Amino acid sequence: MSILTPTAPLTVPAEVLRSPGYWRTVGRRLRNDRVSMVCLAILALILIAAVFAPILAPADPYKASMLHRLKAVGTAGHLLGTDELGRDMLSRLMYGARLSLLMGCLPIGIAFAIGTTVGVTAGFVGGRLNMAVMRVLDVFYAFPSVLLAVAISGALGPGMLNSLISLTLVFVPPITRVAESVTTQVRRLDYIDAARMSGAPNWVIVRVQVLGNVMGPVFVYATGQISVCMILASGMSFLGLGVKPPEPEWGLMLNTLRSAIYVNPLVAALPGALIFVTSLCFNLLADGTRLAMDIRD
């Protein structure tokens, strides 16, 4: 079974989603969620380290030194040790956060735009168009997501651009399905019929009434997929299908450090630990946002 099977959309009344008071309540509930706030703080620190890596990094992440290979954590001048080529691990992890976050967020952002457009169109129009779109998506669900990403990237060839394309293609179907499911529910509501009876054109109804109620649940679902996308991107880099050396990327760093696991296991485990923590924070933050939006009282 694919790990990208969409979860059930939020069951929040559409008219409530459009209320400014509703979003204030969501913000308050989210701020009161300590787990979500801790995850948000951790992600903010990782983002700051990635953006300001040229300023914060203590050394050149590409500078090798065979005299300083596999230094332990806490070594003077190398707070997190060095890798198999003597490069400073802290600097490479900071610079690696750039590519890892890019590989995790950019495919989801593109897939969110494409999937929402296709899903809303199919759900609003319905009929044969909806059936055709859903049957095409079923073809993608016939393959496990990991296998599909590796197969597409292998066919396109190794490289960061091809990995971004393959990951985007993998995440478009589940996001499209969630958008179609929510749109199908929304278009049956009374205020959509009232808008039609008032003479509003379909594009106005979609832009004002439909998108305002669909974007929230789809965005929450897409945010939850960032963690999955990061793991897939790291796995592809580990297999040599993603970022190429000597670029610092957490999955690629795991691959190059695997031979050092018996010599200096703590240094070799650092990229994997960051992948785990970042993915977990994205997942927990998405769950907290979903729970904050699901106001039933």
N, C-alpha and C positions, 0 to 999 in steps of 0.2 A: 504494500500500500504506500502511496506517495506521502511524503512528509509535508506536502503542501496542500493537503485536503482542507478546503475552506471551513472555518467554523461558522456556527449559526450567526446571522447578523443580529445586531442589537434590536431589541423589541421596544424601542422608545416611540411613543406616538409622534407622528410627523409634525403636528402643530406645536408640540412641546419643543422639538428640536429647533424651531424657528424663533423661540422666545429668548430675548437677551437675558432674562432671569435664569433660564435654564443653564446657559453657559457660565454664568457667575456661580451657580450652584456646583457645576462640574469642576470649576477651578478651585472652589473651596474644598470640595471632597478630595480632590487630587492633592492639594496642599496638606491636608490632614493625613494623607497616606504616607507614613514614614518610609516604607520600603520604596515607594516610587520616588520620593524626594532624595533618598540616599542614592538610588540608581541614577537619577538625573544629575546629582552632584558628581558622581564618578564619571559619567559620560561627558560632563562639562570639563572636568580636569583633563580627560583624554583628548578632547577636542582642542583645548587650549594648548596642550603639549604638541599636538600635531600642527596647529596653525603657526605657533611661535617656535617651532623646532629650530630654525636657523639661529634664533636668539638664545634659547634655553639649552640646546644641546651642548655638552661640554667638549665635544671633539668632532672631527670630521668623520661622518659615518662610513666613508669610502676608504679611509686611510688604513692600510694594512701594516702589520708589524709582526714578522715571524718570531721575533724575540718575546712578544707578549701574547702568545697564543693561549686561549682557554684559561685566562686568569680568573680566579675565584671571585665571587660576589664580595664586595667590601675591600677590594684591592685599592691601594692608594692611587688616585688618578683615574680609577675605573670603578665607579660605585657599584655597577651591576656586572662587573667582569668584562671579559672580551670573548669574541667568537673564535671559530676555528682558524681565522686568518689574522687574529690580533686586533680586530676592529672593536671599538668601544660599543658595548651592548646597549647602554642607556641611550646613546645617540641614535643607534640604528632602530631601537624600539620607538623612539619619538618620531623619526622620519618614517618608519614603517606604519605608524598609525595613520599617516596621510593616505597611503595606498590602500590600507585595509579598510578604513572608513569609506574611501571612495568606492572600492569594489563592493562594499556592503550597501551603501546608500544610493549611489547613482543608478544601478539597475532597477532598484525598487522605485525610485522616482520616475524613471522613464516608463516602467511597467504600470505604475499608478496612473500616469497620464493616458497611456494607450488603453489600459484595461478599463478605466472609468469611462472613457469616451465610447468604447465599443460596447461595454456592458449597459450603460445608460441608454444608448441608441437601441440596442436589441431589446432591452426590457420595456422601453417606452413604446416602440413600434409594435413589438410582439409578432404574432403570426409566423409566417414562413421565414422572415428574417431572423427572428429569435431562434427558431428551430435550427436553421442553417448554422448560425453562430455557435450554438450549444453543441451541435454534432461535431463541428470542427474542433472545439475545445476537448471533446471526449477523446479525440485521437491523442492529444497530449497526455491525458490521464492514463492512457494505456501503458505508459512507460514510467518507471520510478524517476523522480526528479533528479537524483544524483546521476543516474545513468544517462538521462537526457542531456543534462548540462555537459557531462564529459563527452558524450557523442557529438554534440554540436560543436564544442570547442575543438575536439580532435579533428572534425571535418574541416573547420575553418583554419586550423593551425594554431600553434602556441602564440601567446602574446596577450598583453593586457586588453587591447581593443577587442580582440575576438572573444576573450573571456567576458567582457562587458556585454557583448552582443548575445552570447549564449545564455548568460544569466538573465538578461532581460526577457528573452524568449521563454525561459522556463517560468518566470513569475507573471507574465501577462495572463495566462489562462486562469489561475486561481483568483486573481484580482478582478478579472472580467466577470467571473462567475458570481462573486460576491456583489459586485455592482449591479449585475443583472437581477439577482435575487432581491436586493433592496428596492430597486426601481420597479420591479413587478408588483411589490407590495404597495409602494407609494402611489402608483398610477391608478390604483383602484379606490383611492380615498375620495371623500366627498369634495374636498376643496379643489381637486384636479378637475372634477366634473363641473364645479362652479366656475372655474377659470375658463373651461371650454365654452360653457354657456354664455359667458360674458363676451365671447368673441376674441379672446387672446389667441394669437398664433401659437403653433406647437413649439417653436424655438423659444418663445418667451416663457411658456409654461415649463419647459425643460430647464431654462436658465434660472428662473426665479423660484418656482415651486419644487421642482424635482431635485436639482443639484444641491440646493440648500439642505435637503434632508438625506441625501445619499452620501455626500462628501464625508461627513463625520464617521459613520460606521466603516466605510471603505478605507479611510485614512488610518483608523485605528488598526484595522486588519493588516494594511500594508506596513505599518510601523512594526507590527509583530513579526513580519517576515524579514526584517533587516537582519535579525540574528541568524536566521536560516541562510540568508544570502551571504553573510560574512563567513559562515562555516563552509558553505559550498565554494566560495572564492578562495578561501585558504586551502581547502582540499585540492582544488585545481592547481594552485601554485605549488603545492607540495608534490603533485604528480608531474610538474613541469609543463603544465598547459596554461599557466597564467603569467604572472610577472616574471621577467627573466633576470638572472644575476647581472650585475652586482646590486641591483635595486633592492633596498630594504623593504620587505613585506613579510608580515608575520608568518604566513603559511610557507613562504619560500625559506625563511629563516629556520623554521622547524625542519625542513628538508635538509638544509645544509648542516645543521647541528646534530642530526640524528646519529652521526658517527661518533659524536663526543658524549653520548648519553652515559657511557660507562666511565668516562674520564672526569667530566664535570656535569653531573646530571642537573644541578640547580640552574646553571646558565642555559643548558639545553632546553629546560622546561619553561623558561620565561616567556617566549612567544606564545606557546600553547596556553599558558596561564592568562595572558592578556586576551587571547581569542575567547577563552571561556568566560572571563569576567565581563568583557564588552558585550558578548552575545547574551549573557544572562541578564545584564542590565537593560538592554533593549527589550528583551522578552518580558521582564517584570514590569517595566515602565508601560509597555503596551497593555498588559493585563490590568494594571492599575488604572489606566485611562479608560479602558473598556468598562471596568466596574464603576468608575466615577460617572460615566455617561449613562449607565443603566439605572436610571432613577424611576422607581415604580410607585413611590408614595407621593 
